[in-house]
Amino acid sequence: MKPSRVVVTSYQVGFGDCFLLSFEYPSEKRHVLVDFGSTGLPDGVPKNQLELIANNIAERTNGQRMAVVATHRHKDHISGFATKKQRPSSGKTIADLRPELVLQPWTEDPELAVDAKGPLPPGVSLSAHHVSSLAAMQQVAGAILSEVKRVRYLSASLRQELSFMGENNLANLEAVENLMTMSATREYAKAGDKTSLEGLLPGVKIDILGPPSIEQSEKITKQRSRDQDEFWHLMAHAASSLGPTKAQRVAPLFPDFAVDKSAGNFPIDARWIIRQAKRLRADQILRLVRILDNALNNTSLILLFRCGSKSLLFPGDAQIENWSFALSQSAVREKLKKVDLYKVGHHGSLNATPKSLWDLFEQKSAEDNPGRLQTLMSTMAHKHGNEERRTEVPRQTLVQALDHQSALFTTQSLKDKELFHETSLDLS
């Protein structure tokens, strides 16, 4: 038995991910819910959007067999699983569907969450130490979010960015606890593992391409901010005719030293130092929360669904350090060449669709032909990143490539009352 068709429903969650894969068999449908979360909805979308989505998922699955995949624990991927204690909630609606399996990355395995306070104890793996470090960093994110709400010296744009990243990197305990209890079968997977999800989906091969464990690749514990070969930076010559860039302009030695009102009670000669100290503090907390954000993204599951000649790639928010392990393997690269549908990584960020991955896709085409690569992007502009730093999400250089060389759907094209978009793929 194998499915003849798969319908991918992309839900409008604003900045977040929620995709329902419905595989159509001769006498039934079977479903996989990949992520369900949001950190902000577009204007005009109902405040109870996640509850509406959960109800729609319940209607579509209608007592049929299903599984849940939570690629990683960022709020924009799992907040829809939160239960809100005893109140009706999207998380309870999903739990009531009784999924047969919950699949998560190995970093979510509670058996690994040891409290490492110093050097690794005997018998404790590097992987366990990494998990405990992530937990400690999430406590730091909570402290940063508290400070952002309290202090007054942050600019409006920086306050917005820190609030978003701090909130997104909290432990999201209600959702995590619900994921741990909504199914009798839970799997915590790393690159190369087999999954019982294949048992739920006869005729479908599922490759877990990431994340690697620390023992497989220590690269996922480190992040880089720039990579001219892999990231979607602006082309180097693009600004040459526009005069000097901001980085090239010479800034005054003591900018606005006498204008800082918050330093008004201090001697005028000290105000510049006070201003610089505040800037340094703001820069430090931004760097800290970015480290955690990148670290959690690199724990994302990367799943490749293969049926017949068709392949669907769902990489969560995996970044280059996670992708490097998969792309280093020739057998994996051969499989990735055949991808027919690609869920764009990390809402279209500059570092989650490595150019070496994009270059592999053989179905890319500037022509609108039947076999053209289909791409799905769940995103919302002006929520994450910064246009001046060329880190805005979605990154426009990537969006242009997606739009030019694939059949791109983005949730930004959904109207206020449109809850979802369906993409169908013939598997025969």
GIQUI-V312036 format. One record per pair of residues at least 24 apart in sequence whose ideal C-beta (glycine too) atoms are under 10 Angstrom apart, sorted by the first residue. I is the first residue (numbers start at 1). J is the second residue. Records with the same first field share a line. If there is no record, write none. Layout:
# GIQUI-V312036
I: J  J
This chain:
# GIQUI-V312036
1: 25  26  27  28  201  202  203
2: 26  201  202  203  204  307  308  427  428
3: 28  29  30  201  202  203  204  307  308  310  425  427  428
4: 203  307  308  426  427  428
5: 29  307  310  424  425  426  427  428
6: 30  32  201  204  305  307  310  312  341  423  424  425  426  427
7: 31  60  422  423  424  425
8: 32  34  305  312  314  341  343  374  376  409  420  421  422  423  424  425
9: 33  53  56  57  60  419  420  421  422  423
10: 343  376  377  378  409  410  411  414  420  421  422  423
11: 35  36  38  49  50  52  53  54  56  57  80  378  411  414  418  419  420  421
12: 38  41  42  45  49  52  53  378  380  411  412  413  414  415  416  417  418  419  420  421
13: 37  38  39  40  41  42  45  49  50  53  76  77  79  80  378  379  380  411  419  420
14: 38  39  40  41  42  43  45  49  50  76  347  378  379  380  383  411  412
15: 39  40  41  42  75  76  164  168  347  378  379  380  381  382  383  384  393  411
16: 40  41  50  74  75  76  77  78  79  80  168  347  378  379  380  383  411
17: 71  74  76  77  78  80  314  316  317  343  344  345  346  347  376  377  378  379  411
18: 50  53  54  57  76  77  80  90  378  411  420
19: 69  312  314  343  376  378  420  423
20: 53  56  57  60  61  66  420  422
21: 66  67  69  201  204  303  305  312  314  341  343  425
22: 60  61  64  66  422  424
23: 65  200  201  202  203  204  305  307  427
24: 424  427
25: 64  65  201  202  203
28: 64  65
29: 60  61  62  64  65  66
30: 61  64  65  66  67  100  200  201  202  204
31: 57  60  61  62  64  65  66  67  68  97  99  200  201
32: 65  66  67  68  69  99  101  103  197  200  201  204  206  303  305  314
33: 57  60  61  66  67  68  69  70  80  81  94  97  99  102
34: 67  68  69  70  71  77  103  301  303  305  312  314  316  343
35: 68  69  70  71  72  74  76  77  78  79  80  81  300  301  314  316  317  343  378
36: 68  69  70  77  78  79  80  81  82  90  91  94  175  179
37: 70  71  73  74  75  76  77  78  79  80  81  82  90  168  172  175
38: 75  76  77  78  79  80  90  378  380
39: 74  75  76  77  79  163  164  165  167  168  380  383  384
40: 76  164  167  168  380  382  383  384
41: 380
42: 380  381  383  411  412  414  415  416
43: 416
44: 415  416  417
45: 380  414  415  416  417  418  419
46: 416  417  419
48: 88  90
49: 80  90  419
50: 79  80  81  82  89  90  91  93
51: 80  84  88  89  90  91  92  93
52: 90  419  420
53: 80  90  93  94  419  420
54: 80  81  88  89  90  91  92  93  94  95  96  97
55: 90  93  419
56: 93  419  420
57: 90  93  94  97  420
58: 93  94  96  97
60: 420
61: 94  97  99
62: 97
63: 97  98
64: 97
65: 97  98  99  100  101  200  201
66: 94  97  98  99  100  101  183  200
67: 99  100  101  102  103  183  185  187  195  196  197  199  200  201
68: 94  95  97  99  100  101  102  103  104  178  179  182  183  186
69: 99  101  102  103  104  105  187  189  195  197  206  301  303  314  316
70: 102  103  104  105  108  175  176  178  179  300  301  316
71: 103  104  105  210  211  297  299  300  301  302  303  314  315  316  317  318  343
72: 104  105  107  108  211  296  297  298  299  300  301  316  317  318  322
73: 104  105  107  108  134  138  168  169  170  171  172  173  175  176  179  296  299  300
74: 165  168  169  170  172  292  293  296  297  299  300  316  317  346
75: 164  167  168  169  170  171  172  175
76: 164  167  168  172  317  346  347  378  380  383  384
77: 168  172  175  296  297  300  316  317  378
78: 104  108  172  174  175  176  178  179
79: 167  168  170  172  174  175
80: 175  178
81: 172  174  175  176  177  178  179  182
82: 172  173  174  175  176  177  178  179
83: 174  175  177  178  181  182
84: 174
85: 174
89: 174  178
90: 175
91: 174  175  177  178  179  182
92: 178  182
94: 178  179  182
95: 178  179  181  182  183
96: 182
97: 182  183
98: 182  183  184
99: 179  182  183  184  185  200
100: 183  184  185  196  197  199  200
101: 183  184  185  186  187  195  196  197  199  200
102: 178  179  180  181  182  183  184  185  186  187  188
103: 179  183  185  186  187  188  189  193  195  196  197  206  208  301  303
104: 176  179  180  186  187  188  189  299  301
105: 187  188  189  190  191  208  210  211  213  296  298  299  300  301  302  316  318  322
106: 130  131  187  188  189  190  191  193  208  211  212  213  214  299  301
107: 131  134  135  188  190  211  213  214  220  295  296  298  299  300  301
108: 134  176  179  180  186  187  188  189  299  301
109: 186  187  188  189  190
110: 176  180  186  188
111: 188
112: 188  213
125: 213  214  215
126: 213  214  215  218  221
127: 190  212  213  214  215  216
128: 214
129: 214  221
130: 213  214  218  220  221  295  299
131: 214  299
133: 221  292  295
134: 169  171  221  292  295  296  299
135: 171
136: 292
137: 169  288  289  291  292  293  295  296
138: 169  170  171  172  173  292  295  296
139: 170  171
140: 166  169  285  288  289  291  292
141: 165  166  167  168  169  170  171  285  288  289  292  293  296
142: 166  167  169  170  171
143: 285  288
144: 169  284  285  286  288  289  292
145: 169  170  285  289
147: 281  285
148: 282  285  289
151: 278  281  282  285
152: 262  278
153: 260  262  263  274  275  277  278  279  281  282
154: 278  279  281  282  285  286
155: 279  282
157: 386  388
158: 279  282  283  285  286  386
159: 282
160: 382  383  384
161: 286  289  290  383  384  385  386  391
162: 282  285  286  288  289  290
164: 289  293  383  384  385
165: 285  286  288  289  290  292  293  384
166: 285  288  289  292  293
168: 289  292  293  296  383  384
169: 288  289  290  291  292  293  295  296
188: 301
189: 301  303
190: 214  215  216  217  299  301  325
191: 216  217  220  301  302  322  325  326  329  332
192: 216  325  326  329  332
195: 301  303
197: 303  305
198: 305
201: 305  307
202: 307
203: 306  307  308  427
204: 305  306  307  308  310  312  427
205: 304  305  306  307  308  311  335
206: 303  304  305  306  307  312
207: 302  303  304  305  306  311  313  326  331  332  335  336
208: 301  302  303  304  326
209: 301  302  303  304  313  315  318  322  323  325  326  327  329  332  335  336
210: 298  299  300  301  302  303  315  316  318  321  322  323  324  325  326  327  332
211: 297  298  299  300  301  302  316  318  321  322  323  325  326
212: 298  302  321  322  324  325  326  328
213: 325
216: 325
217: 298  321  322  324  325  326  328
218: 321
219: 298  320  321  322  323  324  325  328
220: 294  295  297  298  299  300  318  319  320  321  322  323  324  325
221: 295  298  321
222: 291  294  295  298  321
223: 290  291  293  294  295  297  298  319  320  321  351
224: 294  319  320  321  351
225: 287  290  294  350  351  389  391
226: 350  351
227: 320  350  351  354  355
228: 355
229: 320  354  355  356
230: 319  320  323  324  327  350  351  353  354  355  356  357  358
231: 319  320  349  350  351  352  353  354  355  390  391  395  397  398
232: 348  349  350  351  352  353  354  355  358  390  391  394  395  396  397  398  399  400  401
233: 350  351  390  391  395  397
234: 350  390  395  396  397
235: 397
238: 397
246: 388  389
290: 391
293: 317  319  346  384
294: 319  320  321  351
295: 319  321
297: 321  322  345  346  349  351  352
298: 322  323  324  352
300: 345  346  352
302: 326  332  345
303: 343
304: 332  335  336  338  339
305: 341  425  427
306: 335  338  339  340  427
307: 425  427  428
308: 426  427  428
309: 338  340  371  427  428
310: 338  339  340  341  425  426  427  428
311: 335  336  337  338  339  340  341  342  363  425
312: 339  340  341  342  343  374  376  423  425  427
313: 338  339  340  341  342  343  344  345  357  361  375
314: 341  342  343  345  376
315: 342  343  344  345  346  352  353  357
316: 343  345  346  352
317: 345  346  347  349  351  352
318: 345  346  351  352  353  354  357
319: 345  346  349  350  351  352  353  354
320: 351  352  353  354  355  356  357
321: 351
322: 352  354
323: 351  352  353  354  356  357
324: 354  356
326: 354  357
327: 354  356  357  360
332: 360
333: 357  360
334: 360
335: 360
336: 360  361  362
337: 361  362  363
338: 362  363
339: 363  364  373  374  375
340: 371  372  373  374  425  426  427
341: 373  374  375  376  406  407  423  425
342: 373  374  375  376  377  402  406  408
343: 374  375  376  377  378
344: 375  376  377  378  379  394  398  399  402  406  408  409  410
345: 377  398
346: 377  379  384  393  394  395
347: 377  378  379  380  381  383  384  385  393  394  395  410  411
348: 375  377  378  379  381  384  385  392  393  394  395  396  398  399  402  408  410  412
349: 379  384  385  391  392  393  394  395  398
350: 385  389  390  391  392  393  394  395  396  397  398
351: 391  395  398
352: 393  395  398
353: 377  395  398  401  402
355: 398  401
358: 398  401  402  405  406
361: 405  406
363: 405  406  407
364: 401  402  404  405  406
365: 404  405  406  407
366: 404  405  406
367: 405
368: 407
369: 407
370: 426
372: 405  406  407
373: 402  405  406  407  408
374: 406  407  408  409  423  424  425
375: 399  401  402  403  405  406  407  408  409  410  423
376: 402  406  407  408  409  410  411  421  423
377: 402  408  409  410  411  412  413
378: 409  410  411  412  421
379: 410  411  412
380: 410  411  412
381: 410  412
